[in-house]
Amino acid sequence: VRGAAESVINKHFYLTQGLSSYVTVHPDLSQQEFAALAQLIMADGRGIRIVTSIKDNVINDVYPRAGNERAIGLDLLSHPDHRASVEHAIETGQPWLAGPIQLVQGGEAFINRAPVYAVQRGDESTERKYWGMVSILIDTHTLVADISAALPAGTSTAIRARTAQHPSPLAPRPPELHLA
């Protein structure tokens, strides 16, 4: 059961990691380039509602933009629902799945964030500088439905995510849900 749930989560985890890797070497993406990349990511991930770019911990771009404009300019470290998971991702340098969280533009979603440490293209050094984050917002109902579909018939579950304030000692790596 746990493996089936992790499989569903990991599909989104790898898309977020790919986005983070791309922004690491292309930190100056234009709005059009970000939109094109976000479209590809959304086509590969069922239930992805929004893809975000979070430079210096402030949301600087979202895709799709229509209906999500209120998120642009949101300083995640100043927002009580986001601060702990953002700080955790920065401290660990690892992606983090948070949620479900109420979104400023309405609705709720699980948010898979990954820190970005940018490198200069053509720079031979291995030094990377914290740039910000990228995130993929996953529709709560779709995620729960996908996990439930992977379970044996008649299985009753409750899903709870680890939080940055209360990480589970059972699993060392972030984007994971525990079934209770």
C-alpha positions in Angstrom: 0.0 0.0 0.0 2.8 2.4 0.9 4.7 1.6 -2.3 1.6 2.3 -4.4 1.2 5.7 -2.7 4.8 6.6 -3.0 4.7 5.7 -6.7 2.0 8.2 -7.3 3.9 10.9 -5.3 7.2 10.1 -6.9 5.9 10.9 -10.4 5.3 14.5 -9.3 8.6 14.5 -7.3 10.6 13.7 -10.4 8.9 16.4 -12.5 9.7 19.0 -9.8 13.3 17.8 -9.7 13.6 18.1 -13.5 12.2 21.7 -13.3 14.7 22.5 -10.5 17.6 21.1 -12.6 16.6 23.1 -15.6 16.3 26.4 -13.7 19.7 25.6 -12.0 21.4 26.1 -15.4 18.9 28.6 -16.8 18.1 30.9 -13.9 17.2 33.8 -16.2 14.2 32.1 -17.9 11.9 34.5 -19.7 8.2 34.4 -19.0 7.6 32.7 -22.4 10.4 30.1 -21.7 8.9 29.3 -18.3 5.4 28.9 -19.7 6.7 26.5 -22.4 8.5 24.4 -19.9 5.5 24.4 -17.5 3.2 23.3 -20.3 5.4 20.3 -20.9 5.5 19.4 -17.2 1.7 19.7 -16.8 1.2 17.4 -19.8 3.3 14.8 -18.0 1.7 15.0 -14.6 -1.9 14.2 -13.9 -3.5 16.6 -11.4 -0.9 19.4 -11.7 -2.7 22.6 -11.2 0.1 25.2 -11.2 3.8 25.4 -11.8 5.6 28.2 -10.0 9.0 29.9 -10.1 10.0 31.4 -6.7 13.0 33.6 -7.0 14.4 34.8 -3.6 11.5 33.1 -1.9 8.9 35.3 -3.7 6.7 33.8 -6.4 7.8 35.6 -9.6 6.0 33.5 -12.2 3.1 31.0 -12.4 1.7 28.9 -15.1 -1.1 29.0 -16.0 -1.2 32.7 -15.2 -4.9 33.2 -15.8 -6.7 32.8 -12.4 -3.4 32.6 -10.5 -2.3 36.2 -10.6 -2.8 36.7 -6.9 0.0 34.3 -6.2 2.6 36.4 -8.0 4.5 38.5 -5.5 3.7 36.3 -2.5 6.7 36.2 -0.1 6.6 32.6 1.1 8.7 33.3 4.2 6.2 35.9 5.3 3.2 33.6 4.9 2.4 31.4 7.9 1.1 28.4 5.8 4.3 28.3 3.8 7.1 29.4 6.0 8.0 26.2 7.8 8.1 24.0 4.6 10.1 26.6 2.7 12.7 26.9 5.5 12.9 23.2 5.7 13.6 22.9 2.0 16.3 25.6 2.1 17.9 24.1 5.2 18.1 20.5 3.8 18.6 21.5 0.1 16.0 18.8 -0.7 12.5 18.9 -2.2 9.6 19.0 0.2 5.9 18.0 -0.2 3.6 20.2 1.9 -0.1 20.2 2.2 -2.8 20.3 1.6 -2.5 24.0 1.8 -5.1 26.7 1.2 -4.0 28.8 -1.8 -4.2 32.6 -1.9 -5.9 32.4 -5.3 -8.5 29.9 -3.9 -8.7 26.2 -3.5 -6.2 23.8 -1.9 -3.3 21.7 -3.2 -0.3 19.7 -2.2 2.8 21.7 -3.0 6.0 20.0 -4.0 8.8 22.5 -3.7 12.5 22.1 -4.7 15.3 24.5 -3.9 17.3 25.9 -6.8 21.0 26.5 -6.5 22.0 28.3 -9.7 25.3 27.9 -11.6 26.7 30.2 -14.2 26.7 28.7 -17.6 30.3 28.1 -18.7 31.5 28.4 -15.2 33.9 25.5 -14.3 33.5 25.9 -10.6 31.1 23.8 -8.6 30.0 26.7 -6.4 26.3 27.2 -6.6 24.3 30.1 -5.2 20.8 29.8 -3.7 18.4 31.2 -6.3 15.0 30.3 -4.9 12.7 27.5 -5.6 10.3 26.0 -8.1 7.1 24.2 -7.2 4.4 22.1 -8.6 1.0 22.3 -7.1 -1.0 19.1 -7.2 -4.8 19.0 -7.0 -5.7 17.4 -3.6 -8.7 15.4 -5.0 -6.7 14.1 -8.0 -3.8 13.0 -5.8 -6.1 11.2 -3.3 -8.0 9.5 -6.2 -4.8 8.4 -7.8 -3.5 6.9 -4.6 -6.9 5.3 -3.8 -7.0 3.7 -7.3 -3.7 2.0 -6.6 -5.0 0.3 -3.5 -6.7 -3.0 -3.1 -10.5 -2.8 -3.2 -12.0 -2.3 0.2 -8.9 -0.7 1.7 -9.7 2.1 4.1 -7.0 4.7 4.4 -6.2 8.1 5.9 -3.5 10.2 4.3 -1.4 12.6 6.3 1.7 14.4 5.0 4.8 15.0 7.1 5.2 18.6 8.0 8.4 20.6 8.4 7.5 21.1 12.0 6.9 17.3 12.5 9.0 15.3 10.1 8.4 11.6 10.4 11.4 9.5 11.7 10.2 6.6 9.5 11.3 8.0 6.2 14.5 10.0 5.6 13.5 11.5 2.3 11.0 14.3 1.8 8.2 13.8 -0.7 6.4 11.0 0.9 3.0 10.5 2.4 2.3 8.0 5.2 -0.8 6.0 5.2 -2.5 5.5 8.5 
